C-alpha cells in the first residue's frame, strides 16, 4: 500500500463507520467536504477517497470540484474589469468568481436525490485551458453525467470550509497585520497589508453568500481538512508541484510566479484558517477530521474535531 493509500485509509477508518450510520438514518447521499492548502494534494486525496470507498468499502462515491463552478469566461472578465484595483480578482479563484446558483442547484440535486432524479445529474465542468489559460465553462454536452444515486458525494475546493467573519473581526485582523513588522520573506505569510480593507471585505461578503447558498455547515455531513502547522509549507508544496510539471511536460510557472500565485490565496488563510481549525460544525463534534501534514506532505496526525 502506498503512503497516500495508507494516509487516506487512516482517515476513512475514522469516517466510514459514521457514513454507514448516516445511511441508516437518512435516504440522502453523504456529503463529504474536503479542503486543503494550495499544494496539499486535496484533489488527489478526493480521488483516492473515491477509489477506496469503492474498492474497499463497496460505496458508490463521486467527486465534485468547486473549480467546476467558476463563472463563464465573459463573467470572469467582467468581474475583473469591475474593479481593476482589486488584486484579489485579477485571476479566478476567490469567492465571487463562482456561479453560486449553479453550485447550489447541482449539489442540491445530488444531496436530495430521489425518484425524480432517476434521469441522473449532470456535473458542471470548467475547461482551464480555454482563452490561453483564463478558462471557460465547458459546453454542457461534455459535462460528466452521474447516472445512479451516489452513496457519498465528495465536494473539494481550496476555500470549502471557510466561513465569513464579522466586519469587526475583519477590520481587527487587517489592522493587526498592518501594524506587524514587515514580512520581507519571498514566501510571506502576512499578506493582508497587500490589500485595501474594502477589497478584503468584498471577498468576505461573497464568502458569506457562499456559506448560505451551498458551502456552509448545513450543506455537509462530514469534513476533511488538510492542514499544516507551518503556512510556509504551502509555498514549498506548490513549488514542488510546479517543478514536477516542468520535469514531466517541459513547461510551467517560474518560482517567482508560483510565489505570486500562492500569495494571492494567503489572505484567506490568514482570515479563515483559525475558525476552521476550531471545527467546521461548531459545537457539533465528531464529523470533522483535521489532517496535519509535515514539510513533505506526510501525515503527522489525523484528529477528529
Secondary structure, 3 states (H helix, E strand, C coil): CCHHHHHHHHHHHHHHHHHHHHHHHCCCCEEEEEEECCCCCHHHHHHHHHHHHHHCCCCCEEEEEHHHHECCHHHHHHHHHHCCCCHHHCCCCCCCCECHHHHHHHHHHHHCCCHHHCCCEEECCEECCCCCCCCEECCHHHCEEECCCCCEEEEECCCCCCCCCCHHHHHHHHHHHHHCCCCCCCCCCCCHHHCCHHHHHHHHHHHHHHHHHHHCHHHCCEEEEEEECCCCHHHHHHHHHHHHHHHHHCCCCCHHHHHHHHHHHHHHHHHHHHHHHCCCCCCCCCCEEEEEECCCCCEEEEEEC
